[in-house]
């Protein structure tokens, strides 16, 4: 085989090495499906074999090429063009006829997802989502006027300036949330271009947003269409192809679970920097000094709906279990009642003695993506499953662990959690100082967990959140915003042509 030979076929049972000292084999189905021109990605972390059909590969290559061309054109756009784009995009979403077209497409998406037993909690558009999208787009306008100058060093007869410059083409893979366009469009504020792949459940809604709002706004502002491109493909292989295109300056994966971890691995193998959220779910720890009423309120308010920063694991110390466990159970049930639902509880094995026996025998109705089911209100959970994120629909679902003290809760968090959101309920300032010193999380608070959101916390629409599941981030926080999508260029200006060192 020569150095430029191409893979044109696979055989069932073919050995594929990965990770340096491991191997996997090609299945019958993969061997049959693989055709000349297709690509095979081997995830070095797991050995997963990812099949990218040629048609999908070409679609992605064309989209990235268009984005790269747009990136080169953006510096020559008319002054104020990007700000005009945001205003026109927001205006389109405020237009009732345009919004109704998006709602109609979304309702069709929701029906299809329900027919397939898929989750629709983040898929359905709402007045609140619409308002947030519009506010996000308006907020990007101010960022277009930020000076690129970061700093300046003066020498006797020359100067060096630090100047922000855009990164390039940003690749996004989103879960099925229709509002992501307002977030991803933020890349234009700092001169970048974007290619998006959205989950197949929301693709119809995404097409409607592109057709009725995004493309008209780009055209009216005089910006190239490729500046923000939607990959019009249901095949999830489009995400793999996108994140393996080395022309990307950054790969952003938003969602949770195995799919995001896999996408992050694909990008890292290609040498592309990654901002990936992965597994979500917040942890809350009660200190022995916790105020009872405050504890109950923050538990309930952290379970209002299921998103990545929803309370997932709650730890109560033995010394307060008799008092706080009933408060926790009441708050959990109130969170369910507020949605017209029951609630679902997982109890860390070994903690069951601190709960009433009847919680393990009581049956409740649980709304799952595939439909309603009768389940016990509480069941036991092994310690190694503490990191599991409960992707609930309408029925609040959470894990409870009784621990010896806050130190044990921190140790459990650092070992099993995705290292994302941690909250300590304590009246003792020293307890908070110790908690913040020991906890391995990018987001730490003292109340409800749902504050972790770029637009809510920082006044900036977020492009993505990052946990520390794969280690801490270099030089930036866990909220990725448009302002982060820059590099620093050093520009020297010499007053004398005869300078030398």
ChimeraX attribute file (.defattr): number of C-alpha atoms within 10 A of each C-alpha:
attribute: neighborCount
match mode: 1-to-1
recipient: residues
	/A:1	5
	/A:2	5
	/A:3	5
	/A:4	6
	/A:5	7
	/A:6	12
	/A:7	13
	/A:8	11
	/A:9	15
	/A:10	18
	/A:11	15
	/A:12	13
	/A:13	12
	/A:14	14
	/A:15	12
	/A:16	14
	/A:17	14
	/A:18	16
	/A:19	12
	/A:20	7
	/A:21	6
	/A:22	12
	/A:23	14
	/A:24	16
	/A:25	15
	/A:26	16
	/A:27	14
	/A:28	13
	/A:29	10
	/A:30	17
	/A:31	16
	/A:32	12
	/A:33	12
	/A:34	20
	/A:35	17
	/A:36	12
	/A:37	15
	/A:38	19
	/A:39	20
	/A:40	16
	/A:41	17
	/A:42	20
	/A:43	19
	/A:44	18
	/A:45	13
	/A:46	14
	/A:47	17
	/A:48	16
	/A:49	17
	/A:50	18
	/A:51	20
	/A:52	22
	/A:53	20
	/A:54	16
	/A:55	12
	/A:56	24
	/A:57	21
	/A:58	15
	/A:59	17
	/A:60	27
	/A:61	16
	/A:62	14
	/A:63	23
	/A:64	28
	/A:65	16
	/A:66	21
	/A:67	28
	/A:68	22
	/A:69	16
	/A:70	23
	/A:71	24
	/A:72	14
	/A:73	15
	/A:74	19
	/A:75	12
	/A:76	9
	/A:77	13
	/A:78	11
	/A:79	9
	/A:80	12
	/A:81	17
	/A:82	25
	/A:83	22
	/A:84	19
	/A:85	27
	/A:86	28
	/A:87	19
	/A:88	22
	/A:89	27
	/A:90	23
	/A:91	16
	/A:92	20
	/A:93	21
	/A:94	16
	/A:95	11
	/A:96	10
	/A:97	12
	/A:98	17
	/A:99	18
	/A:100	13
	/A:101	15
	/A:102	24
	/A:103	18
	/A:104	14
	/A:105	19
	/A:106	24
	/A:107	17
	/A:108	15
	/A:109	23
	/A:110	23
	/A:111	14
	/A:112	15
	/A:113	19
	/A:114	16
	/A:115	11
	/A:116	12
	/A:117	13
	/A:118	18
	/A:119	19
	/A:120	21
	/A:121	18
	/A:122	16
	/A:123	22
	/A:124	18
	/A:125	19
	/A:126	11
	/A:127	8
	/A:128	9
	/A:129	14
	/A:130	18
	/A:131	14
	/A:132	17
	/A:133	23
	/A:134	21
	/A:135	17
	/A:136	23
	/A:137	27
	/A:138	22
	/A:139	19
	/A:140	26
	/A:141	19
	/A:142	11
	/A:143	17
	/A:144	21
	/A:145	12
	/A:146	11
	/A:147	9
	/A:148	16
	/A:149	13
	/A:150	12
	/A:151	11
	/A:152	14
	/A:153	10
	/A:154	11
	/A:155	9
	/A:156	7
	/A:157	10
	/A:158	13
	/A:159	15
	/A:160	16
	/A:161	17
	/A:162	17
	/A:163	17
	/A:164	20
	/A:165	16
	/A:166	23
	/A:167	20
	/A:168	24
	/A:169	27
	/A:170	24
	/A:171	26
	/A:172	26
	/A:173	26
	/A:174	23
	/A:175	21
	/A:176	25
	/A:177	23
	/A:178	28
	/A:179	23
	/A:180	22
	/A:181	22
	/A:182	25
	/A:183	20
	/A:184	26
	/A:185	27
	/A:186	31
	/A:187	27
	/A:188	24
	/A:189	23
	/A:190	24
	/A:191	24
	/A:192	28
	/A:193	33
	/A:194	29
	/A:195	27
	/A:196	26
	/A:197	26
	/A:198	28
	/A:199	21
	/A:200	19
	/A:201	26
	/A:202	28
	/A:203	23
	/A:204	22
	/A:205	29
	/A:206	28
	/A:207	19
	/A:208	21
	/A:209	25
	/A:210	18
	/A:211	15
	/A:212	18
	/A:213	22
	/A:214	26
	/A:215	21
	/A:216	18
	/A:217	24
	/A:218	22
	/A:219	13
	/A:220	13
	/A:221	21
	/A:222	16
	/A:223	22
	/A:224	19
	/A:225	16
	/A:226	23
	/A:227	28
	/A:228	30
	/A:229	22
	/A:230	19
	/A:231	24
	/A:232	19
	/A:233	17
	/A:234	17
	/A:235	15
	/A:236	18
	/A:237	18
	/A:238	25
	/A:239	28
	/A:240	25
	/A:241	26
	/A:242	29
	/A:243	32
	/A:244	22
	/A:245	20
	/A:246	14
	/A:247	19
	/A:248	25
	/A:249	19
	/A:250	22
	/A:251	27
	/A:252	27
	/A:253	30
	/A:254	26
	/A:255	24
	/A:256	20
	/A:257	14
	/A:258	11
	/A:259	17
	/A:260	21
	/A:261	19
	/A:262	20
	/A:263	26
	/A:264	26
	/A:265	23
	/A:266	27
	/A:267	26
	/A:268	15
	/A:269	18
	/A:270	14
	/A:271	16
	/A:272	20
	/A:273	16
	/A:274	20
	/A:275	23
	/A:276	28
	/A:277	26
	/A:278	26
	/A:279	25
	/A:280	29
	/A:281	26
	/A:282	30
	/A:283	29
	/A:284	29
	/A:285	28
	/A:286	25
	/A:287	25
	/A:288	19
	/A:289	13
	/A:290	18
	/A:291	14
	/A:292	16
	/A:293	10
	/A:294	13
	/A:295	23
	/A:296	20
	/A:297	15
	/A:298	21
	/A:299	25
	/A:300	22
	/A:301	19
	/A:302	23
	/A:303	26
	/A:304	19
	/A:305	21
	/A:306	22
	/A:307	20
	/A:308	26
	/A:309	23
	/A:310	29
	/A:311	33
	/A:312	29
	/A:313	27
	/A:314	21
	/A:315	27
	/A:316	27
	/A:317	22
	/A:318	18
	/A:319	14
	/A:320	18
	/A:321	20
	/A:322	13
	/A:323	12
	/A:324	21
	/A:325	22
	/A:326	15
	/A:327	18
	/A:328	22
	/A:329	19
	/A:330	15
	/A:331	21
	/A:332	25
	/A:333	19
	/A:334	22
	/A:335	24
	/A:336	22
	/A:337	14
	/A:338	12
	/A:339	14
	/A:340	11
	/A:341	18
	/A:342	22
	/A:343	25
	/A:344	25
	/A:345	22
	/A:346	23
	/A:347	23
	/A:348	22
	/A:349	15
	/A:350	14
	/A:351	17
	/A:352	19
	/A:353	9
	/A:354	14
	/A:355	17
	/A:356	11
	/A:357	11
	/A:358	11
	/A:359	16
	/A:360	18
	/A:361	13
	/A:362	11
	/A:363	16
	/A:364	17
	/A:365	16
	/A:366	23
	/A:367	18
	/A:368	16
	/A:369	19
	/A:370	14
	/A:371	12
	/A:372	11
	/A:373	12
	/A:374	10
	/A:375	15
	/A:376	19
	/A:377	20
	/A:378	25
	/A:379	17
	/A:380	16
	/A:381	18
	/A:382	11
	/A:383	14
	/A:384	12
	/A:385	12
	/A:386	22
	/A:387	22
	/A:388	17
	/A:389	23
	/A:390	21
	/A:391	23
	/A:392	19
	/A:393	21
	/A:394	21
	/A:395	26
	/A:396	30
	/A:397	27
	/A:398	25
	/A:399	25
	/A:400	26
	/A:401	26
	/A:402	26
	/A:403	22
	/A:404	14
	/A:405	18
	/A:406	20
	/A:407	16
	/A:408	14
	/A:409	25
	/A:410	21
	/A:411	14
	/A:412	19
	/A:413	26
	/A:414	17
	/A:415	14
	/A:416	15
	/A:417	30
	/A:418	25
	/A:419	27
	/A:420	28
	/A:421	30
	/A:422	30
	/A:423	25
	/A:424	24
	/A:425	23
	/A:426	21
	/A:427	14
	/A:428	12
	/A:429	10
	/A:430	10
	/A:431	17
	/A:432	19
	/A:433	10
	/A:434	12
	/A:435	21
	/A:436	18
	/A:437	9
	/A:438	13
	/A:439	21
	/A:440	25
	/A:441	22
	/A:442	18
	/A:443	23
	/A:444	21
	/A:445	16
	/A:446	16
	/A:447	21
	/A:448	25
	/A:449	28
	/A:450	22
	/A:451	17
	/A:452	22
	/A:453	19
	/A:454	18
	/A:455	19
	/A:456	13
	/A:457	12
	/A:458	13
	/A:459	12
	/A:460	23
	/A:461	29
	/A:462	21
	/A:463	26
	/A:464	24
	/A:465	25
	/A:466	27
	/A:467	26
	/A:468	21
	/A:469	20
	/A:470	14
	/A:471	11
	/A:472	16
	/A:473	13
	/A:474	6
	/A:475	5
	/A:476	9
	/A:477	15
	/A:478	22
	/A:479	24
	/A:480	20
	/A:481	21
	/A:482	25
	/A:483	17
	/A:484	16
	/A:485	23
	/A:486	18
	/A:487	12
	/A:488	15
	/A:489	16
	/A:490	13
	/A:491	11
	/A:492	13
	/A:493	11
	/A:494	13
	/A:495	10
	/A:496	9
	/A:497	6
	/A:498	6
	/A:499	9
	/A:500	5
	/A:501	2
